[in-house]
Amino acid sequence: MLAYELYTFDKKKGYELIGVLPERRKNPMRITMDSVMNWGKVLLGDYMDNKKIFFKRVTIDDFTGRMLWVDLSFNNN
């Protein structure tokens, strides 16, 4: 399963994982960095409070739930 780990950075706490979003779109042409970020902002709502967020694209094994692969080339840094 394709998913996105959403992170924020705090100067005191460092990097903080704030959520994992599973990819549900069937058409890969609709998947863009902006669409992932917008979806994350909608789901996280007021929690974000104008914090900068970023994500890592990951593949998760459907059976074990373990992360199999990280695609940093799709990152939005």
C-alpha positions, 0 to 999 in steps of 0.5 A: 500500500502506498502511503505518506508520512507527514512530519513537522519540524519544531526547533525544540522537539525536532522532527515530529511525525504527525500522521500517515495518510494512505493513498486512495487514488486509483489514477496515479496521474492525479498524485502530485506533491500539492495534492498530498499536502492539501489532503494532509492540511485538510485532515489535520485542520487546526492542529497545524496552526500554520506550521510547515509540514513535509512528507515522505512517500512510503510503501507499507506491506498490507499483511504485516503493516511494516514499511517496505520502501521509502521514496525520497525522490517524491519529497517536497523539501 
